[in-house]
Amino acid sequence: MKVKIRPAEAVGQKEGLQRVSGQLYAAMDFRTCILALCFLCTGIIRHHDGVGAAGSTFSQSRRLFCSLETQEVILLSSEVKYNRQDAWLLLGREKSNGDVQRNDPENPPPDDAVLFIVKESSVDILQHADGDINKLKCMISPYFTDNIQILWPGVASRPAELNPWFTGTIKHVDNKFTMTVFFVQSSSTHKVEDGQKPGSHAKRLHASGVFLVRAGPSVVHSGLKKDVLFNCAFSVDHHADLTIKWVLLRKGGSKKVLFAYKVSTKKVEHQDKRVEVFLAEIPRGNASLLLRGVQVRDEGNYVCSVAASSLLGEQDIRLQVLEKPTVMLNADSLALVEGEEQKLVCSVKNFYPLDAQAQWFREPKKQGMLPDVINHVLFSSHRENSNGTYSYSSYFLLTASLRDDGLKYTCHVAHQSLTYPIKKSVMLRVTGAESVWPFGVLGVLTVLTVPACWYLYKVMTAGQVSLFYQLEYARLLCTFHWAVL
């Protein structure tokens, strides 16, 4: 069947289609703009130091924003003033004219920043400190040598003055690693950097990285009786006479030497019984320490120190012992009579450190409703166990009510060693007091009836009473029994 469309209807349909297509086009155009903006935002970010690529790594950009910290002694006073200045750590390859080849000449550092230009050397900074530049913090400061000229292979000594030394500390904001690099300055100039405005004279410090020590992560968590590895690496630009030490600094200031090794003599001068350093890995720059069977008293800061000539590089790693608590209730289920009292106890045992929190809740029957917090809760004192862990109890006195029938009482225990709280519940069944007395009466009646029946049986078998009196006695006994019931 053919349908004829009149001209007016055709025009209306055409206009409707045009409106719909226009709306779709507008929506698509808006979405396109949003996608374009998102694409641009993910590629570029802006911060107070300039424009940098989001997600750009140190090895890609070969430059890192830093702070240059210097000290100034105030005249006629013993006070020391600390000054901070913006600086850029530039890792590059030298050109023939002595400048540094940079990857992004179109994005020069700010005019007032100090350019700390590091030449390539056998100490590979990027190997030990690569990562997202937005997650790396850098601090450069002078390294004071107590007016002693440090003799270092490949570094020319100045007859009239000391060679300036610096340390650069690069730390990951997520505590993945901390690294300290020792730089020796070769020259200092004021020169316009490529891409900077004419007339801006950025201070350029040329230096070489000769020695570094890296450790990480900065914080290590371990449970009791576990083995834990403290990562420590080093790199030096020549075959040096190194001394490697591991020292434990406990709370309260006590100090304990765990390991000491002299590279030149290949002699272990000291080693604790439960620690191990892999001597075969030391020539490869690996000075990591393995601690076996962690105990509570092992908690503290583990300092990895590597000495090369007069330079001493130190990194510390904090060990935090976290032992999960064991939670137990004094009952899994209870059957109580209305009005009966019962003590509910939640025992929290063998946890460390001392911050476990126990809380009681009354769980509702309906799904989606929040539990009620039990307020009248008491706590025992904390008990310290022989292994250094702690235990205590949380308890309250429950008076059974019919509205508690079928409910659960739950003990929640939270501790920093737990991702989620531990939950232990007890199911409660409550019966009314009126439903108990028939069973009690029946019990009493049974106690009275059994001896009477036994006596009747003895009399009947003995033949001492006539049959008439025997039947009458049995009838009276049954009548009493049923009357009571």
C-alpha positions in Angstrom: 0.0 0.0 0.0 1.4 3.4 -1.0 1.1 6.4 1.3 1.0 9.9 -0.1 2.6 12.7 1.9 1.3 16.1 1.3 3.8 19.0 0.6 3.1 20.7 4.0 3.8 17.5 5.9 7.0 17.0 3.9 8.3 20.5 4.7 7.6 19.9 8.4 9.4 16.6 8.4 12.4 18.2 6.6 12.6 21.0 9.1 12.4 18.5 12.0 15.2 16.5 10.5 17.3 19.6 10.1 16.7 20.6 13.8 17.7 17.1 15.0 20.8 17.0 12.8 21.8 20.5 14.0 21.5 19.4 17.6 23.5 16.3 16.9 26.2 18.4 15.2 26.3 20.8 18.1 26.7 18.0 20.6 29.4 16.4 18.5 31.2 19.7 18.2 31.0 20.2 21.9 32.3 16.7 22.6 35.1 17.3 20.1 36.2 20.4 21.9 36.2 18.7 25.2 38.2 15.8 23.9 40.7 18.3 22.3 41.1 20.2 25.6 41.6 16.9 27.5 44.2 15.9 25.0 46.0 19.1 25.4 45.8 19.1 29.2 47.2 15.6 29.4 50.2 16.7 27.2 51.1 20.0 29.0 51.0 21.2 32.5 52.0 24.5 34.0 53.7 25.1 37.3 55.6 27.9 39.0 58.9 26.9 37.2 57.5 27.1 33.7 55.9 24.6 31.3 56.7 20.9 31.5 55.4 17.8 29.8 53.1 15.8 32.0 54.6 12.4 32.7 58.0 13.4 31.4 60.9 11.5 32.9 64.2 12.7 34.1 66.0 10.7 31.4 63.8 12.3 28.7 64.1 15.9 29.8 67.6 15.6 31.3 66.9 18.5 33.5 65.4 18.8 37.0 64.2 21.8 39.0 66.1 22.2 42.3 66.7 24.5 45.2 70.2 25.8 45.8 70.6 26.2 49.6 73.6 28.2 50.9 74.6 29.3 54.4 75.6 32.7 55.6 77.1 33.5 58.9 75.7 36.7 60.4 78.4 39.2 61.4 78.9 39.7 65.1 76.7 36.7 65.8 77.0 32.9 65.8 73.7 32.6 64.0 73.6 30.9 60.5 71.2 32.2 57.9 70.0 29.8 55.2 69.3 31.2 51.7 67.5 29.3 49.0 67.5 30.1 45.3 65.9 28.5 42.3 68.2 26.3 40.3 68.2 23.8 37.5 70.2 20.6 37.4 71.1 20.0 33.7 72.5 16.7 32.5 73.8 17.1 29.0 76.5 16.2 26.5 79.2 18.7 26.0 79.5 20.5 22.6 82.8 21.4 21.1 82.6 24.9 22.6 81.9 23.6 26.1 78.2 24.3 26.2 75.7 21.7 27.2 73.5 20.2 24.5 69.9 20.4 25.8 66.8 18.5 24.5 64.4 21.5 24.8 66.1 24.8 23.8 62.7 26.3 23.1 61.9 26.1 26.8 64.8 27.7 28.6 65.1 28.0 32.4 64.0 31.2 34.1 66.4 34.1 33.9 67.1 34.3 37.6 67.8 30.6 38.1 71.2 29.1 38.7 72.1 26.5 36.1 74.0 23.6 37.6 75.5 21.9 34.5 76.7 18.4 35.1 79.0 16.7 32.6 78.7 13.1 31.6 80.8 10.7 33.7 81.0 7.1 34.7 78.6 7.9 37.6 75.2 7.5 35.9 72.8 9.7 37.8 69.8 8.8 35.5 70.3 5.0 36.2 69.7 5.6 39.9 67.2 8.5 39.9 65.1 8.2 36.8 61.3 8.9 37.2 58.6 11.4 36.6 60.1 14.9 37.1 56.9 16.0 38.8 57.6 13.5 41.5 61.2 14.3 42.1 62.4 16.8 44.7 65.9 18.1 44.4 68.1 20.1 46.8 71.7 21.3 46.0 73.9 22.6 48.8 77.7 23.2 49.2 79.7 20.4 50.8 82.0 21.7 53.5 85.4 20.0 53.6 86.8 21.7 56.8 89.3 23.6 54.7 90.9 20.4 53.5 91.7 19.9 49.9 90.1 16.7 48.7 92.4 14.8 46.4 90.3 13.1 43.8 91.5 11.3 40.6 90.8 13.3 37.5 90.1 16.5 39.4 92.9 19.1 39.1 93.8 20.7 42.4 93.9 24.5 42.7 97.1 25.7 44.4 95.6 28.9 45.9 92.0 27.8 46.8 90.0 24.7 47.5 87.9 23.0 44.9 84.2 23.7 45.5 82.2 20.6 46.3 78.4 20.3 46.3 75.9 17.6 47.2 72.7 17.1 45.3 69.9 15.2 47.0 67.1 13.8 44.8 64.1 12.3 46.6 61.0 10.7 45.3 57.8 12.2 46.8 56.4 8.7 47.2 59.5 7.6 49.2 60.6 5.2 46.5 64.2 6.3 46.9 66.6 9.0 48.1 69.9 9.7 46.4 72.8 11.9 47.2 75.3 12.9 44.5 78.7 14.5 45.1 79.7 17.2 42.6 83.0 18.9 42.2 82.8 22.3 40.4 85.2 22.8 37.5 84.3 26.4 36.5 81.7 29.2 37.1 80.6 31.7 34.4 77.8 34.2 33.8 76.4 33.6 30.3 73.1 34.0 28.5 71.6 30.5 28.1 70.2 29.4 24.8 66.7 30.7 24.4 66.9 33.3 27.2 66.3 37.0 26.7 69.3 39.1 25.7 70.7 40.9 28.8 69.7 38.0 31.2 72.9 36.6 32.7 72.2 33.2 34.4 74.9 31.9 36.6 76.3 28.7 35.2 78.1 26.3 37.4 79.9 23.5 35.6 80.5 20.4 37.6 81.1 16.6 37.5 79.3 14.0 39.4 81.9 11.7 40.9 80.2 9.7 43.7 76.6 8.8 44.7 74.8 6.8 47.3 71.1 5.7 46.8 68.7 3.9 49.1 65.1 3.1 49.0 62.3 2.7 49.7 62.7 5.2 52.6 60.2 3.3 54.8 60.0 -0.5 55.1 57.2 -2.4 56.9 57.6 -5.9 58.2 55.9 -8.3 60.4 57.5 -10.4 63.2 59.8 -13.3 62.2 60.0 -12.1 58.6 63.1 -11.3 56.5 63.5 -7.8 55.2 65.9 -6.4 52.6 67.3 -2.8 52.9 68.3 -1.6 49.4 71.4 0.5 49.2 73.5 1.2 46.0 76.5 3.3 45.3 78.6 4.4 42.3 82.0 6.0 42.1 83.9 7.2 39.0 87.1 5.3 39.8 88.3 2.3 41.6 88.4 3.7 45.1 89.2 2.4 48.6 85.7 2.3 50.1 84.4 1.6 53.6 80.9 0.3 53.9 78.9 0.4 57.1 75.4 -0.3 58.3 74.3 1.2 61.6 71.0 0.8 63.5 69.7 3.9 65.3 67.0 2.9 67.8 64.5 5.1 69.5 66.0 6.9 72.4 69.4 7.4 70.6 71.0 4.0 71.1 73.4 3.0 68.3 74.4 -0.4 67.1 76.9 -1.3 64.3 75.5 -4.1 62.2 78.1 -4.5 59.5 81.5 -3.0 58.6 83.5 -3.8 55.5 86.8 -2.5 54.0 87.0 -3.0 50.3 90.7 -2.7 49.9 91.4 -5.5 52.4 88.1 -7.4 51.5 87.7 -7.9 55.3 84.5 -7.9 57.2 85.4 -6.0 60.3 82.0 -6.6 62.0 78.8 -8.4 61.2 75.7 -9.0 63.4 74.4 -12.6 63.6 71.1 -12.0 61.9 72.3 -9.7 59.1 73.9 -10.5 55.8 75.5 -8.3 53.1 76.3 -10.0 49.8 80.0 -9.5 49.4 80.0 -10.6 45.7 77.6 -7.8 44.9 79.7 -5.0 46.4 82.0 -4.6 43.3 78.8 -4.0 41.3 77.7 -1.2 43.6 75.3 -3.2 45.7 75.6 -2.8 49.5 72.1 -4.0 50.4 71.5 -5.5 53.9 69.4 -8.5 54.6 67.9 -8.8 58.1 66.5 -12.2 59.1 63.7 -12.9 61.7 62.5 -9.4 62.4 61.8 -8.6 66.1 60.2 -5.6 67.8 63.6 -4.4 69.0 64.8 -4.2 65.4 62.6 -1.2 64.8 64.5 2.0 64.0 66.6 3.8 61.3 69.1 1.7 59.3 71.9 3.9 58.0 73.9 2.8 55.0 77.1 4.7 54.8 79.7 4.5 52.1 83.0 6.4 52.5 85.3 7.2 49.6 88.4 9.2 50.4 87.1 12.2 52.4 83.6 11.9 51.1 80.9 10.2 53.2 77.6 9.4 51.7 74.8 8.3 54.0 71.2 7.2 53.4 68.8 5.9 56.1 65.8 3.6 55.8 63.2 3.4 58.6 62.0 0.0 59.6 58.5 0.0 61.1 57.3 -3.3 62.6 53.6 -4.0 62.0 52.1 -7.1 63.5 48.5 -7.9 62.8 46.2 -8.5 65.8 44.4 -11.8 66.6 40.8 -11.2 67.5 38.7 -13.7 69.4 35.2 -13.6 71.1 34.2 -15.6 74.2 31.3 -17.1 72.3 30.2 -17.7 68.7 26.5 -17.9 69.5 24.3 -17.4 72.6 20.8 -18.7 73.7 19.5 -16.5 76.5 16.3 -16.0 78.4 14.8 -12.5 78.4 16.3 -10.5 81.3 19.3 -12.8 81.6 22.8 -11.1 81.7 25.8 -12.2 79.7 29.3 -10.7 79.5 30.6 -10.4 75.9 34.4 -10.2 75.6 36.4 -9.2 72.5 40.1 -10.2 73.0 42.6 -8.4 70.9 46.0 -10.1 71.1 49.6 -10.0 69.8 49.6 -6.7 67.9 52.2 -4.0 67.3 52.4 -1.0 67.6 50.2 0.1 70.5 47.2 1.6 68.6 44.6 -1.2 68.1 41.0 0.1 68.4 38.1 -2.2 69.3 34.5 -1.1 69.0 31.2 -3.1 69.5 28.2 -2.8 67.2 24.6 -4.1 67.3 23.9 -5.2 63.7 20.3 -4.5 62.4 18.2 -7.2 60.8 17.3 -5.2 57.7 19.9 -4.7 55.0 21.2 -1.3 54.3 20.7 0.1 57.8 23.6 1.4 59.9 24.6 -0.6 63.0 24.1 0.8 66.5 27.3 1.6 68.4 27.5 0.0 71.9 28.5 2.8 74.3 28.7 1.1 77.7 31.9 -0.7 76.8 34.9 -1.2 79.2 38.5 -1.9 78.3 41.2 -3.9 80.2 44.7 -2.5 80.6 47.2 -3.3 77.8 49.5 -6.2 78.5 53.0 -6.4 77.0 53.9 -9.9 75.8 57.3 -11.5 75.9 57.9 -10.8 72.2 57.1 -7.0 72.6 53.6 -7.2 71.2 50.5 -6.1 73.1 47.1 -7.5 74.1 43.9 -6.2 75.7 40.2 -6.9 75.9 37.0 -4.9 75.2 33.8 -6.1 77.0 30.3 -5.1 78.1 27.4 -6.7 80.0 24.5 -7.6 77.8 21.0 -7.9 79.2 18.9 -10.1 76.9 15.8 -8.6 75.3 13.3 -10.1 72.9 14.2 -7.4 70.4 17.7 -8.8 70.3 16.5 -12.2 69.1 18.2 -13.1 65.8 20.6 -10.2 66.0 24.4 -10.1 65.8 26.8 -8.2 68.1 30.0 -7.5 66.2 33.4 -6.4 67.4 35.4 -4.3 64.9 39.1 -4.1 65.4 41.2 -1.5 63.5 45.0 -1.3 63.4 47.5 0.3 61.1 48.7 -3.1 60.0 45.3 -3.9 58.6 43.8 -2.7 55.3 40.3 -3.3 56.6 39.1 -3.9 60.2 38.8 -7.4 61.5 35.2 -8.3 62.4 34.0 -11.0 64.7 30.3 -11.6 65.5 28.2 -13.5 68.0 24.6 -14.6 67.1 22.0 -14.1 69.8 18.8 -16.1 70.4 16.4 -14.8 73.1 13.3 -16.6 74.4 10.6 -15.2 76.6 10.4 -16.0 80.3 6.8 -17.3 80.1 7.8 -20.0 77.7 10.1 -21.6 80.3 7.8 -22.4 83.2 5.9 -25.4 81.6 9.2 -27.2 81.1 10.1 -26.5 84.7 6.8 -27.8 86.1 7.0 -30.9 83.9 10.4 -31.6 85.3 9.2 -31.3 88.9 6.2 -33.5 88.2 8.4 -36.1 86.6 10.6 -36.2 89.7 7.5 -36.7 91.9 5.7 -39.3 89.7 8.6 -41.6 89.0 9.1 -42.6 92.7 5.3 -43.0 93.2 5.0 -45.3 90.3 8.0 -47.3 91.5 6.4 -47.7 94.9 3.1 -48.8 93.3 4.9 -51.4 91.3 6.6 -52.8 94.4 3.3 -53.0 96.3 1.5 -54.7 93.5 4.2 -57.3 93.0 4.3 -58.0 96.7 0.5 -58.7 96.8 0.1 -56.8 100.1 -2.8 -54.6 98.9 -6.0 -55.7 97.3 -6.6 -55.1 93.6 -9.3 -52.5 94.4 -7.0 -50.3 96.4 -4.2 -50.6 93.8 -6.5 -49.4 91.0 -7.8 -46.5 93.2 -4.3 -45.4 94.0 -3.3 -45.4 90.4 -6.4 -43.4 89.5 -5.7 -40.7 92.0 -2.1 -40.5 90.9 -3.1 -40.0 87.2 -5.8 -37.5 88.2 -3.2 -35.4 90.1 -0.8 -35.6 87.2 -3.3 -34.3 84.6 -4.7 -31.7 86.9 -1.2 -30.2 87.3 -0.7 -30.2 83.6 
